[in-house]
Amino acid sequence: MKNIRVLVIVLFVVVASTLLLIWPAESVPTPTPWPQQFHSLLFVNYNGSLSLIDLWYDWTNGRNFNIIQDQLGKLLYDLEWNNGTIYRYTLDDKKKCSVAQIDVGVLPPNWLHGATYLGQELFDGFLCNVWQKVDFVWYYEDVVTKRPVHWIFYTGRSIHVMTFEVGAVLEDAKWQAPVYCFDNKHRAASDNSITAIGSDGFLREFIQPIM
């Protein structure tokens, strides 16, 4: 009887060990890469200053367009190219434009690669997986749909994703900066002047390295 009991225990240990080896361990979630092209409406709160952003992301063609409406303010066009060129302009009678060249181009779809997983959190009514990319950004993604819900920068700028249209593309004619942006007087000497026209600091988070 004793031998049978020992044999049962040995068999149990062997089976349990085998199951541990073949049973897949629960993997740590990773952020879903952004689509190559999408359109999104974003609500932004920066320490009480509110704005709406009409975002057109087009990695396929190396460009990104933010059309920014500050609360009770001007409409600002923020056009970024993968070569680091940024055009920030208005289309009103004042025809203001600021042009800069920076070291950072359009964020790649996998810009969150290497982010640290922090767990799950209920945010804006969605159960989200949450990651932190160094000390730069905290990113919230819907557990079910894998769509971005929210991200917040180290500066306190809080982005809420209102719509997310995968595959939507803005027509090419809309990507052309106005002719007055190409006057020498508008060209910035460095990236320090890219916030010269409205929405102060909107791009400064992305100028910081996120590698």
Contacts in CASP RR format, 6 or more apart in sequence:
PFRMAT RR
TARGET T0000
AUTHOR 0000-0000-0000
METHOD contacts of the structure
MODEL  1
MKNIRVLVIVLFVVVASTLLLIWPAESVPTPTPWPQQFHSLLFVNYNGSL
SLIDLWYDWTNGRNFNIIQDQLGKLLYDLEWNNGTIYRYTLDDKKKCSVA
QIDVGVLPPNWLHGATYLGQELFDGFLCNVWQKVDFVWYYEDVVTKRPVH
WIFYTGRSIHVMTFEVGAVLEDAKWQAPVYCFDNKHRAASDNSITAIGSD
GFLREFIQPIM
28 117 0 8 1.000
29 117 0 8 1.000
29 119 0 8 1.000
29 129 0 8 1.000
30 113 0 8 1.000
30 114 0 8 1.000
30 115 0 8 1.000
30 117 0 8 1.000
31 112 0 8 1.000
31 113 0 8 1.000
31 115 0 8 1.000
31 129 0 8 1.000
31 131 0 8 1.000
31 139 0 8 1.000
31 141 0 8 1.000
32 141 0 8 1.000
32 146 0 8 1.000
33 109 0 8 1.000
33 110 0 8 1.000
33 112 0 8 1.000
34 57 0 8 1.000
34 59 0 8 1.000
34 107 0 8 1.000
34 109 0 8 1.000
34 110 0 8 1.000
34 111 0 8 1.000
34 148 0 8 1.000
35 57 0 8 1.000
35 109 0 8 1.000
35 166 0 8 1.000
35 167 0 8 1.000
36 58 0 8 1.000
36 59 0 8 1.000
36 60 0 8 1.000
36 109 0 8 1.000
36 167 0 8 1.000
37 57 0 8 1.000
37 58 0 8 1.000
37 59 0 8 1.000
37 60 0 8 1.000
37 166 0 8 1.000
37 167 0 8 1.000
37 168 0 8 1.000
37 169 0 8 1.000
38 57 0 8 1.000
38 164 0 8 1.000
38 165 0 8 1.000
38 166 0 8 1.000
38 167 0 8 1.000
38 168 0 8 1.000
39 54 0 8 1.000
39 55 0 8 1.000
39 56 0 8 1.000
39 57 0 8 1.000
39 163 0 8 1.000
39 165 0 8 1.000
39 167 0 8 1.000
39 168 0 8 1.000
39 169 0 8 1.000
39 170 0 8 1.000
40 55 0 8 1.000
40 57 0 8 1.000
40 161 0 8 1.000
40 162 0 8 1.000
40 163 0 8 1.000
40 164 0 8 1.000
40 165 0 8 1.000
41 52 0 8 1.000
41 53 0 8 1.000
41 54 0 8 1.000
41 55 0 8 1.000
41 161 0 8 1.000
41 162 0 8 1.000
41 163 0 8 1.000
42 52 0 8 1.000
42 53 0 8 1.000
42 55 0 8 1.000
42 159 0 8 1.000
42 160 0 8 1.000
42 161 0 8 1.000
42 162 0 8 1.000
43 50 0 8 1.000
43 52 0 8 1.000
43 159 0 8 1.000
43 160 0 8 1.000
43 162 0 8 1.000
44 50 0 8 1.000
44 51 0 8 1.000
44 52 0 8 1.000
44 53 0 8 1.000
44 157 0 8 1.000
44 158 0 8 1.000
44 159 0 8 1.000
44 160 0 8 1.000
45 157 0 8 1.000
45 158 0 8 1.000
45 160 0 8 1.000
46 155 0 8 1.000
46 156 0 8 1.000
46 157 0 8 1.000
46 158 0 8 1.000
47 156 0 8 1.000
49 70 0 8 1.000
49 71 0 8 1.000
50 70 0 8 1.000
50 71 0 8 1.000
51 68 0 8 1.000
51 69 0 8 1.000
51 70 0 8 1.000
51 71 0 8 1.000
51 199 0 8 1.000
52 68 0 8 1.000
52 69 0 8 1.000
53 66 0 8 1.000
53 67 0 8 1.000
53 68 0 8 1.000
53 69 0 8 1.000
53 159 0 8 1.000
54 66 0 8 1.000
54 67 0 8 1.000
54 68 0 8 1.000
54 69 0 8 1.000
55 64 0 8 1.000
55 65 0 8 1.000
55 66 0 8 1.000
55 67 0 8 1.000
56 64 0 8 1.000
56 65 0 8 1.000
56 67 0 8 1.000
56 168 0 8 1.000
56 169 0 8 1.000
56 170 0 8 1.000
57 64 0 8 1.000
57 106 0 8 1.000
58 64 0 8 1.000
58 65 0 8 1.000
58 169 0 8 1.000
58 170 0 8 1.000
59 106 0 8 1.000
59 108 0 8 1.000
59 109 0 8 1.000
62 81 0 8 1.000
62 82 0 8 1.000
62 106 0 8 1.000
63 79 0 8 1.000
63 80 0 8 1.000
63 81 0 8 1.000
63 82 0 8 1.000
63 106 0 8 1.000
63 175 0 8 1.000
64 79 0 8 1.000
64 80 0 8 1.000
64 106 0 8 1.000
64 107 0 8 1.000
65 77 0 8 1.000
65 78 0 8 1.000
65 79 0 8 1.000
65 80 0 8 1.000
65 170 0 8 1.000
65 174 0 8 1.000
65 175 0 8 1.000
66 77 0 8 1.000
66 78 0 8 1.000
66 79 0 8 1.000
66 80 0 8 1.000
66 202 0 8 1.000
67 75 0 8 1.000
67 76 0 8 1.000
67 77 0 8 1.000
67 78 0 8 1.000
68 75 0 8 1.000
68 76 0 8 1.000
68 77 0 8 1.000
68 78 0 8 1.000
68 199 0 8 1.000
68 202 0 8 1.000
69 75 0 8 1.000
69 76 0 8 1.000
70 76 0 8 1.000
70 198 0 8 1.000
70 199 0 8 1.000
74 90 0 8 1.000
74 92 0 8 1.000
74 198 0 8 1.000
75 90 0 8 1.000
75 91 0 8 1.000
75 92 0 8 1.000
76 88 0 8 1.000
76 89 0 8 1.000
76 90 0 8 1.000
76 197 0 8 1.000
76 198 0 8 1.000
76 199 0 8 1.000
77 87 0 8 1.000
77 88 0 8 1.000
77 89 0 8 1.000
77 90 0 8 1.000
77 91 0 8 1.000
77 177 0 8 1.000
78 86 0 8 1.000
78 87 0 8 1.000
78 88 0 8 1.000
78 199 0 8 1.000
78 202 0 8 1.000
78 203 0 8 1.000
79 86 0 8 1.000
79 87 0 8 1.000
79 88 0 8 1.000
79 89 0 8 1.000
79 175 0 8 1.000
79 177 0 8 1.000
80 86 0 8 1.000
80 87 0 8 1.000
80 105 0 8 1.000
80 106 0 8 1.000
80 203 0 8 1.000
81 105 0 8 1.000
81 106 0 8 1.000
82 105 0 8 1.000
82 106 0 8 1.000
83 105 0 8 1.000
84 101 0 8 1.000
84 102 0 8 1.000
84 103 0 8 1.000
84 104 0 8 1.000
84 105 0 8 1.000
85 99 0 8 1.000
85 100 0 8 1.000
85 101 0 8 1.000
86 99 0 8 1.000
86 100 0 8 1.000
86 101 0 8 1.000
86 102 0 8 1.000
86 194 0 8 1.000
86 203 0 8 1.000
87 97 0 8 1.000
87 98 0 8 1.000
87 99 0 8 1.000
87 177 0 8 1.000
87 181 0 8 1.000
88 97 0 8 1.000
88 98 0 8 1.000
88 99 0 8 1.000
88 100 0 8 1.000
88 194 0 8 1.000
88 195 0 8 1.000
88 196 0 8 1.000
88 197 0 8 1.000
88 198 0 8 1.000
89 95 0 8 1.000
89 96 0 8 1.000
89 97 0 8 1.000
89 98 0 8 1.000
89 177 0 8 1.000
89 178 0 8 1.000
89 180 0 8 1.000
89 181 0 8 1.000
89 197 0 8 1.000
90 96 0 8 1.000
90 97 0 8 1.000
90 197 0 8 1.000
91 178 0 8 1.000
95 178 0 8 1.000
95 180 0 8 1.000
96 197 0 8 1.000
97 177 0 8 1.000
97 178 0 8 1.000
97 180 0 8 1.000
97 181 0 8 1.000
97 183 0 8 1.000
97 186 0 8 1.000
97 197 0 8 1.000
98 186 0 8 1.000
98 188 0 8 1.000
98 193 0 8 1.000
98 194 0 8 1.000
98 196 0 8 1.000
98 197 0 8 1.000
99 181 0 8 1.000
99 182 0 8 1.000
99 186 0 8 1.000
99 187 0 8 1.000
99 188 0 8 1.000
100 188 0 8 1.000
100 190 0 8 1.000
100 191 0 8 1.000
100 193 0 8 1.000
100 194 0 8 1.000
101 188 0 8 1.000
101 191 0 8 1.000
102 191 0 8 1.000
102 194 0 8 1.000
102 207 0 8 1.000
103 207 0 8 1.000
104 206 0 8 1.000
104 207 0 8 1.000
104 209 0 8 1.000
107 206 0 8 1.000
111 133 0 8 1.000
111 210 0 8 1.000
112 131 0 8 1.000
112 133 0 8 1.000
112 139 0 8 1.000
114 133 0 8 1.000
115 131 0 8 1.000
115 132 0 8 1.000
115 133 0 8 1.000
115 139 0 8 1.000
116 131 0 8 1.000
116 132 0 8 1.000
116 133 0 8 1.000
117 129 0 8 1.000
117 130 0 8 1.000
117 131 0 8 1.000
118 130 0 8 1.000
118 131 0 8 1.000
118 132 0 8 1.000
118 138 0 8 1.000
119 129 0 8 1.000
119 130 0 8 1.000
120 127 0 8 1.000
120 128 0 8 1.000
120 129 0 8 1.000
120 130 0 8 1.000
120 143 0 8 1.000
121 127 0 8 1.000
121 128 0 8 1.000
121 130 0 8 1.000
121 140 0 8 1.000
122 128 0 8 1.000
123 130 0 8 1.000
123 140 0 8 1.000
123 149 0 8 1.000
123 150 0 8 1.000
124 140 0 8 1.000
124 149 0 8 1.000
124 150 0 8 1.000
124 160 0 8 1.000
126 140 0 8 1.000
126 142 0 8 1.000
126 143 0 8 1.000
126 149 0 8 1.000
127 142 0 8 1.000
127 143 0 8 1.000
127 144 0 8 1.000
128 140 0 8 1.000
128 141 0 8 1.000
128 142 0 8 1.000
128 143 0 8 1.000
128 149 0 8 1.000
128 150 0 8 1.000
129 140 0 8 1.000
129 141 0 8 1.000
129 143 0 8 1.000
130 138 0 8 1.000
130 139 0 8 1.000
130 140 0 8 1.000
130 141 0 8 1.000
131 138 0 8 1.000
131 139 0 8 1.000
131 141 0 8 1.000
132 138 0 8 1.000
132 139 0 8 1.000
133 139 0 8 1.000
133 210 0 8 1.000
134 210 0 8 1.000
135 154 0 8 1.000
136 153 0 8 1.000
136 154 0 8 1.000
136 205 0 8 1.000
136 208 0 8 1.000
136 210 0 8 1.000
137 151 0 8 1.000
137 152 0 8 1.000
137 153 0 8 1.000
137 154 0 8 1.000
137 205 0 8 1.000
137 210 0 8 1.000
138 151 0 8 1.000
138 152 0 8 1.000
139 148 0 8 1.000
139 150 0 8 1.000
139 151 0 8 1.000
140 148 0 8 1.000
140 149 0 8 1.000
140 150 0 8 1.000
140 151 0 8 1.000
141 147 0 8 1.000
141 148 0 8 1.000
141 149 0 8 1.000
142 148 0 8 1.000
142 149 0 8 1.000
147 161 0 8 1.000
147 164 0 8 1.000
148 161 0 8 1.000
148 164 0 8 1.000
149 160 0 8 1.000
149 161 0 8 1.000
150 158 0 8 1.000
150 159 0 8 1.000
150 160 0 8 1.000
150 161 0 8 1.000
151 159 0 8 1.000
152 158 0 8 1.000
152 159 0 8 1.000
153 159 0 8 1.000
153 205 0 8 1.000
154 205 0 8 1.000
155 201 0 8 1.000
155 204 0 8 1.000
155 205 0 8 1.000
157 202 0 8 1.000
157 205 0 8 1.000
180 186 0 8 1.000
188 194 0 8 1.000
188 196 0 8 1.000
191 207 0 8 1.000
194 203 0 8 1.000
195 201 0 8 1.000
195 202 0 8 1.000
195 203 0 8 1.000
195 204 0 8 1.000
END
